[in-house]
Amino acid sequence: MLDEESASIYAAAGGLPFFVALVDHFYAGVASDPGLLAIYPEPDDLAGARRHLSLFLAQYWGGPRTYDAERGHPRLRMRHALFAIGPAERDAWLRHMRSAIKTLDPPPAVGARLEAYFETVAEGMRNRP
């Protein structure tokens, strides 16, 4: 469970619209990256992935619990275990997420917290040397 300071990121960022926009910018980058796009199960239709990530991030940072209601516990490692995620995929994922954060230009404290979180999670999803 997040502490009160972490949960306030949701409000400070701008709520659900911020996380939807963040994910939209992120997936625009993914869609233009053949190497990263190749690990997605439905590379021609990223709508489901966009929705899931938007809802997950909003919930994680203190927003509505819609993700849990629709999909259950996130189980991030389990959900990503089927995909070959090595250093190159991790780095590409982070590059697109950092670009999305930079494009949206959230308050500095929000941007820093998001970047730190994404670095940790991206490395945690790596399942290939």
C-alpha positions in Angstrom: 0.0 0.0 0.0 1.3 3.4 -0.8 1.9 6.0 1.9 -0.1 9.3 1.9 2.7 11.2 0.1 2.8 8.6 -2.8 -0.9 8.6 -3.1 -0.9 12.4 -3.5 1.0 12.0 -6.8 -2.3 11.1 -8.4 -3.8 14.5 -7.5 -0.6 16.5 -8.1 -0.2 15.0 -11.5 -3.7 15.9 -12.6 -5.7 12.7 -11.9 -6.8 10.1 -14.5 -6.4 12.5 -17.5 -2.7 12.8 -16.8 -2.2 9.1 -16.7 -4.2 8.5 -19.8 -2.2 11.2 -21.6 1.1 9.7 -20.3 0.2 6.3 -21.6 -1.0 7.7 -24.9 2.4 9.4 -25.4 4.2 6.3 -24.2 2.4 4.0 -26.7 2.9 6.4 -29.6 6.6 5.7 -29.0 6.1 2.0 -28.7 4.1 1.9 -31.9 7.1 3.5 -33.7 9.6 1.1 -32.2 9.6 -2.2 -34.1 11.9 -3.9 -31.6 9.8 -3.1 -28.6 6.5 -3.5 -30.5 7.5 -7.1 -31.4 7.1 -8.3 -27.8 3.5 -7.1 -27.6 0.9 -9.9 -28.1 -1.3 -7.7 -30.3 1.0 -5.2 -31.9 -1.7 -4.0 -34.3 -4.2 -3.2 -31.5 -2.6 -1.6 -28.4 -6.0 -0.3 -27.1 -6.2 -2.9 -24.4 -2.7 -2.4 -23.3 -3.2 1.3 -23.2 -6.3 1.0 -21.0 -4.7 -1.5 -18.6 -1.6 0.6 -18.1 -3.6 3.8 -17.6 -5.8 2.2 -15.0 -2.9 0.5 -13.3 -0.9 3.7 -13.0 -3.8 5.8 -11.9 -4.6 3.2 -9.2 -1.0 2.7 -8.1 -0.6 6.5 -7.6 -3.8 6.9 -5.5 -6.6 7.0 -8.0 -9.7 4.8 -8.4 -9.3 1.1 -8.0 -10.8 0.3 -11.4 -7.8 -1.8 -12.4 -8.3 -4.2 -9.5 -12.1 -4.3 -10.2 -11.5 -5.2 -13.8 -8.4 -7.4 -13.7 -7.7 -8.3 -10.2 -4.3 -8.0 -8.5 -1.7 -6.6 -10.9 0.8 -9.5 -10.6 3.2 -7.6 -12.7 6.0 -10.2 -12.9 3.5 -13.0 -13.7 1.7 -11.0 -16.4 5.0 -10.1 -18.1 6.8 -13.5 -17.7 5.7 -14.7 -21.1 7.4 -11.8 -22.9 11.2 -11.8 -23.6 12.3 -8.7 -21.7 16.1 -8.2 -21.7 18.2 -5.1 -21.3 17.3 -3.8 -24.8 13.6 -4.1 -24.2 13.9 -2.6 -20.7 15.9 0.3 -22.1 13.5 1.0 -25.0 10.5 0.8 -22.6 12.2 3.3 -20.3 13.2 5.6 -23.2 9.6 5.9 -24.3 8.2 6.4 -20.8 10.8 9.0 -20.0 9.9 10.8 -23.2 6.2 10.7 -22.3 6.9 12.2 -18.9 9.1 14.9 -20.4 6.4 15.7 -23.0 3.7 16.1 -20.3 6.1 18.1 -18.1 4.5 17.3 -14.7 5.6 19.2 -11.6 9.2 18.3 -10.9 8.5 16.2 -7.8 5.9 14.2 -9.7 8.2 13.6 -12.6 11.0 12.5 -10.3 8.8 10.0 -8.4 7.4 8.6 -11.7 10.9 8.2 -13.2 12.3 6.5 -10.1 9.3 4.1 -10.0 9.5 3.3 -13.7 13.3 2.5 -13.5 12.7 0.1 -10.6 9.7 -1.6 -12.3 11.3 -1.8 -15.7 14.3 -3.6 -14.2 12.0 -5.9 -12.2 10.2 -7.0 -15.4 13.5 -8.0 -17.0 13.5 -11.8 -17.4 16.4 -12.3 -19.8 20.1 -11.6 -19.3 
